[in-house]
Amino acid sequence: MDPPNMLMKVGYSRSEGVAVTASVVRSGRSHRLIGESPMVDAANRFLEHLEARHYSPATVRAYAFDLLNFEAFLHERGLELGHVQPSYLFDYLAWQSKVRRPGSDKLVPISKVRVAPATMNRRIASVRGLFEHMVITGVRDDNPVPVARRSSGWRPPPWTARPCQLGAAAARRPVGSPAPAPS
Protein backbone atom coordinates (compact mmCIF):
# COMPACT_ATOMS: atom_id res chain seq x y z
CA MET A 1 0.00 0.00 0.00
CA ASP A 2 1.31 3.44 -0.91
CA PRO A 3 1.90 5.99 1.84
CA PRO A 4 -0.76 8.71 2.09
CA ASN A 5 -0.23 11.70 -0.14
CA MET A 6 0.54 14.67 2.14
CA LEU A 7 -1.08 17.82 0.82
CA MET A 8 -0.28 20.55 3.26
CA LYS A 9 1.21 21.21 6.65
CA VAL A 10 -0.02 24.41 8.27
CA GLY A 11 -0.23 25.98 11.66
CA TYR A 12 2.87 28.09 11.86
CA SER A 13 2.88 29.98 15.12
CA ARG A 14 4.13 33.53 14.63
CA SER A 15 4.69 34.03 18.33
CA GLU A 16 6.65 30.84 18.97
CA GLY A 17 7.92 29.93 15.49
CA VAL A 18 6.71 26.34 16.00
CA ALA A 19 4.80 24.38 13.39
CA VAL A 20 1.71 22.41 14.37
CA THR A 21 2.15 18.70 13.82
CA ALA A 22 -1.08 18.19 11.88
CA SER A 23 -1.54 17.83 8.14
CA VAL A 24 -4.22 17.07 5.60
CA VAL A 25 -3.58 13.89 3.62
CA ARG A 26 -5.39 12.23 0.76
CA SER A 27 -6.84 8.91 1.83
CA GLY A 28 -8.37 7.07 -1.13
CA ARG A 29 -10.93 9.44 -2.62
CA SER A 30 -11.18 11.48 0.57
CA HIS A 31 -9.03 13.50 2.96
CA ARG A 32 -8.03 13.09 6.58
CA LEU A 33 -6.00 14.91 9.18
CA ILE A 34 -2.89 13.25 10.53
CA GLY A 35 -0.71 14.35 13.39
CA GLU A 36 -0.34 14.52 17.13
CA SER A 37 -2.98 17.14 17.80
CA PRO A 38 -5.87 16.19 20.11
CA MET A 39 -8.25 17.58 17.48
CA VAL A 40 -7.22 15.06 14.80
CA ASP A 41 -9.45 12.22 16.06
CA ALA A 42 -12.55 14.40 16.43
CA ALA A 43 -11.98 15.99 13.01
CA ASN A 44 -11.53 12.62 11.32
CA ARG A 45 -14.72 11.22 12.86
CA PHE A 46 -16.55 14.30 11.55
CA LEU A 47 -15.03 13.92 8.07
CA GLU A 48 -16.06 10.23 8.03
CA HIS A 49 -19.58 11.33 8.99
CA LEU A 50 -19.63 13.70 6.00
CA GLU A 51 -18.56 10.87 3.70
CA ALA A 52 -21.28 8.60 5.10
CA ARG A 53 -23.79 11.33 4.21
CA HIS A 54 -22.38 11.35 0.65
CA TYR A 55 -20.87 14.81 0.75
CA SER A 56 -18.79 15.66 -2.29
CA PRO A 57 -15.07 14.73 -1.99
CA ALA A 58 -14.29 18.39 -2.71
CA THR A 59 -16.45 19.47 0.23
CA VAL A 60 -14.79 16.95 2.55
CA ARG A 61 -11.38 18.22 1.38
CA ALA A 62 -12.37 21.85 1.99
CA TYR A 63 -13.70 21.00 5.47
CA ALA A 64 -10.47 19.13 6.26
CA PHE A 65 -8.40 22.21 5.44
CA ASP A 66 -10.84 24.44 7.34
CA LEU A 67 -10.49 22.27 10.45
CA LEU A 68 -6.71 22.29 10.05
CA ASN A 69 -6.87 26.09 9.96
CA PHE A 70 -8.93 26.06 13.17
CA GLU A 71 -6.37 23.71 14.75
CA ALA A 72 -3.64 26.22 13.89
CA PHE A 73 -5.64 28.94 15.66
CA LEU A 74 -6.16 26.77 18.75
CA HIS A 75 -2.49 25.81 18.82
CA GLU A 76 -1.25 29.38 18.51
CA ARG A 77 -3.57 30.54 21.29
CA GLY A 78 -2.81 27.55 23.53
CA LEU A 79 -6.47 26.49 23.57
CA GLU A 80 -7.98 23.02 23.65
CA LEU A 81 -10.91 21.85 21.53
CA GLY A 82 -12.87 20.75 24.58
CA HIS A 83 -12.67 24.20 26.17
CA VAL A 84 -13.74 26.36 23.22
CA GLN A 85 -16.19 29.11 24.18
CA PRO A 86 -18.36 31.27 21.88
CA SER A 87 -16.10 34.32 22.29
CA TYR A 88 -13.17 32.33 20.87
CA LEU A 89 -14.93 32.13 17.51
CA PHE A 90 -14.93 35.91 17.22
CA ASP A 91 -11.20 35.83 18.00
CA TYR A 92 -10.85 33.15 15.30
CA LEU A 93 -12.45 35.47 12.73
CA ALA A 94 -10.03 38.27 13.67
CA TRP A 95 -7.09 35.82 13.62
CA GLN A 96 -7.94 34.70 10.09
CA SER A 97 -7.80 38.24 8.78
CA LYS A 98 -4.34 38.76 10.31
CA VAL A 99 -2.69 35.37 9.75
CA ARG A 100 0.26 35.16 7.37
CA ARG A 101 1.68 32.01 5.91
CA PRO A 102 5.26 31.07 6.73
CA GLY A 103 7.66 32.24 4.06
CA SER A 104 5.51 35.20 3.05
CA ASP A 105 7.92 37.71 4.61
CA LYS A 106 9.30 38.96 1.31
CA LEU A 107 11.64 41.89 1.02
CA VAL A 108 9.20 43.63 -1.28
CA PRO A 109 5.69 42.30 -0.65
CA ILE A 110 3.64 42.43 -3.84
CA SER A 111 0.28 42.20 -2.14
CA LYS A 112 -1.22 41.37 1.21
CA VAL A 113 -2.69 37.91 1.71
CA ARG A 114 -6.32 38.34 2.65
CA VAL A 115 -8.92 35.74 3.43
CA ALA A 116 -12.14 36.26 1.49
CA PRO A 117 -15.32 36.70 3.55
CA ALA A 118 -16.85 33.64 1.85
CA THR A 119 -13.85 31.56 2.95
CA MET A 120 -14.19 32.80 6.53
CA ASN A 121 -17.91 31.93 6.49
CA ARG A 122 -17.20 28.44 5.16
CA ARG A 123 -14.54 27.90 7.85
CA ILE A 124 -16.99 28.91 10.57
CA ALA A 125 -19.58 26.54 9.03
CA SER A 126 -16.99 23.74 9.11
CA VAL A 127 -16.20 24.38 12.76
CA ARG A 128 -19.92 24.64 13.57
CA GLY A 129 -20.46 21.27 11.89
CA LEU A 130 -17.59 19.72 13.86
CA PHE A 131 -19.03 20.88 17.18
CA GLU A 132 -22.56 19.85 16.16
CA HIS A 133 -21.19 16.37 15.40
CA MET A 134 -19.48 16.33 18.80
CA VAL A 135 -22.81 17.21 20.47
CA ILE A 136 -24.71 14.51 18.55
CA THR A 137 -22.12 11.86 19.42
CA GLY A 138 -22.08 12.87 23.10
CA VAL A 139 -18.52 14.20 23.19
CA ARG A 140 -19.70 17.72 24.08
CA ASP A 141 -22.80 19.09 25.78
CA ASP A 142 -23.13 22.26 23.71
CA ASN A 143 -22.11 23.83 20.44
CA PRO A 144 -20.07 26.98 21.19
CA VAL A 145 -20.32 28.36 17.64
CA PRO A 146 -22.88 31.17 17.48
CA VAL A 147 -25.70 30.50 15.05
CA ALA A 148 -25.56 32.52 11.85
CA ARG A 149 -27.98 35.40 11.50
CA ARG A 150 -31.09 34.46 9.58
CA SER A 151 -33.19 36.65 7.36
CA SER A 152 -36.58 37.71 8.67
CA GLY A 153 -38.18 36.27 5.55
CA TRP A 154 -38.65 36.87 1.86
CA ARG A 155 -38.73 40.44 0.70
CA PRO A 156 -39.51 41.55 -2.83
CA PRO A 157 -36.61 43.13 -4.71
CA PRO A 158 -36.43 46.90 -4.08
CA TRP A 159 -37.08 47.72 -7.75
CA THR A 160 -40.46 45.92 -7.81
CA ALA A 161 -43.36 48.31 -7.49
CA ARG A 162 -46.08 47.10 -5.19
CA PRO A 163 -49.77 47.99 -5.70
CA CYS A 164 -49.72 50.19 -2.60
CA GLN A 165 -46.91 52.25 -4.19
CA LEU A 166 -48.79 52.74 -7.47
CA GLY A 167 -52.09 53.82 -5.97
CA ALA A 168 -55.39 51.95 -6.07
CA ALA A 169 -56.46 53.19 -9.54
CA ALA A 170 -53.12 52.31 -11.16
CA ALA A 171 -53.20 48.85 -9.63
CA ARG A 172 -56.59 48.07 -11.23
CA ARG A 173 -56.09 49.39 -14.75
CA PRO A 174 -54.13 47.49 -17.40
CA VAL A 175 -50.67 48.65 -18.27
CA GLY A 176 -50.70 51.17 -21.14
CA SER A 177 -54.33 52.22 -20.70
CA PRO A 178 -54.97 55.92 -20.04
CA ALA A 179 -55.42 57.11 -16.52
CA PRO A 180 -59.03 57.86 -15.56
CA ALA A 181 -60.11 61.49 -15.92
CA PRO A 182 -60.28 63.37 -12.63
CA SER A 183 -63.81 63.92 -11.42
C-alpha positions in Angstrom: 0.0 0.0 0.0 1.3 3.4 -0.9 1.9 6.0 1.8 -0.8 8.7 2.1 -0.2 11.7 -0.1 0.5 14.7 2.1 -1.1 17.8 0.8 -0.3 20.6 3.3 1.2 21.2 6.7 0.0 24.4 8.3 -0.2 26.0 11.7 2.9 28.1 11.9 2.9 30.0 15.1 4.1 33.5 14.6 4.7 34.0 18.3 6.6 30.8 19.0 7.9 29.9 15.5 6.7 26.3 16.0 4.8 24.4 13.4 1.7 22.4 14.4 2.1 18.7 13.8 -1.1 18.2 11.9 -1.5 17.8 8.1 -4.2 17.1 5.6 -3.6 13.9 3.6 -5.4 12.2 0.8 -6.8 8.9 1.8 -8.4 7.1 -1.1 -10.9 9.4 -2.6 -11.2 11.5 0.6 -9.0 13.5 3.0 -8.0 13.1 6.6 -6.0 14.9 9.2 -2.9 13.2 10.5 -0.7 14.3 13.4 -0.3 14.5 17.1 -3.0 17.1 17.8 -5.9 16.2 20.1 -8.3 17.6 17.5 -7.2 15.1 14.8 -9.4 12.2 16.1 -12.5 14.4 16.4 -12.0 16.0 13.0 -11.5 12.6 11.3 -14.7 11.2 12.9 -16.6 14.3 11.6 -15.0 13.9 8.1 -16.1 10.2 8.0 -19.6 11.3 9.0 -19.6 13.7 6.0 -18.6 10.9 3.7 -21.3 8.6 5.1 -23.8 11.3 4.2 -22.4 11.4 0.6 -20.9 14.8 0.8 -18.8 15.7 -2.3 -15.1 14.7 -2.0 -14.3 18.4 -2.7 -16.4 19.5 0.2 -14.8 17.0 2.6 -11.4 18.2 1.4 -12.4 21.8 2.0 -13.7 21.0 5.5 -10.5 19.1 6.3 -8.4 22.2 5.4 -10.8 24.4 7.3 -10.5 22.3 10.5 -6.7 22.3 10.1 -6.9 26.1 10.0 -8.9 26.1 13.2 -6.4 23.7 14.7 -3.6 26.2 13.9 -5.6 28.9 15.7 -6.2 26.8 18.7 -2.5 25.8 18.8 -1.2 29.4 18.5 -3.6 30.5 21.3 -2.8 27.6 23.5 -6.5 26.5 23.6 -8.0 23.0 23.6 -10.9 21.8 21.5 -12.9 20.7 24.6 -12.7 24.2 26.2 -13.7 26.4 23.2 -16.2 29.1 24.2 -18.4 31.3 21.9 -16.1 34.3 22.3 -13.2 32.3 20.9 -14.9 32.1 17.5 -14.9 35.9 17.2 -11.2 35.8 18.0 -10.8 33.2 15.3 -12.4 35.5 12.7 -10.0 38.3 13.7 -7.1 35.8 13.6 -7.9 34.7 10.1 -7.8 38.2 8.8 -4.3 38.8 10.3 -2.7 35.4 9.7 0.3 35.2 7.4 1.7 32.0 5.9 5.3 31.1 6.7 7.7 32.2 4.1 5.5 35.2 3.1 7.9 37.7 4.6 9.3 39.0 1.3 11.6 41.9 1.0 9.2 43.6 -1.3 5.7 42.3 -0.6 3.6 42.4 -3.8 0.3 42.2 -2.1 -1.2 41.4 1.2 -2.7 37.9 1.7 -6.3 38.3 2.7 -8.9 35.7 3.4 -12.1 36.3 1.5 -15.3 36.7 3.6 -16.8 33.6 1.9 -13.9 31.6 3.0 -14.2 32.8 6.5 -17.9 31.9 6.5 -17.2 28.4 5.2 -14.5 27.9 7.9 -17.0 28.9 10.6 -19.6 26.5 9.0 -17.0 23.7 9.1 -16.2 24.4 12.8 -19.9 24.6 13.6 -20.5 21.3 11.9 -17.6 19.7 13.9 -19.0 20.9 17.2 -22.6 19.8 16.2 -21.2 16.4 15.4 -19.5 16.3 18.8 -22.8 17.2 20.5 -24.7 14.5 18.6 -22.1 11.9 19.4 -22.1 12.9 23.1 -18.5 14.2 23.2 -19.7 17.7 24.1 -22.8 19.1 25.8 -23.1 22.3 23.7 -22.1 23.8 20.4 -20.1 27.0 21.2 -20.3 28.4 17.6 -22.9 31.2 17.5 -25.7 30.5 15.0 -25.6 32.5 11.8 -28.0 35.4 11.5 -31.1 34.5 9.6 -33.2 36.6 7.4 -36.6 37.7 8.7 -38.2 36.3 5.6 -38.6 36.9 1.9 -38.7 40.4 0.7 -39.5 41.5 -2.8 -36.6 43.1 -4.7 -36.4 46.9 -4.1 -37.1 47.7 -7.7 -40.5 45.9 -7.8 -43.4 48.3 -7.5 -46.1 47.1 -5.2 -49.8 48.0 -5.7 -49.7 50.2 -2.6 -46.9 52.2 -4.2 -48.8 52.7 -7.5 -52.1 53.8 -6.0 -55.4 52.0 -6.1 -56.5 53.2 -9.5 -53.1 52.3 -11.2 -53.2 48.8 -9.6 -56.6 48.1 -11.2 -56.1 49.4 -14.8 -54.1 47.5 -17.4 -50.7 48.6 -18.3 -50.7 51.2 -21.1 -54.3 52.2 -20.7 -55.0 55.9 -20.0 -55.4 57.1 -16.5 -59.0 57.9 -15.6 -60.1 61.5 -15.9 -60.3 63.4 -12.6 -63.8 63.9 -11.4 
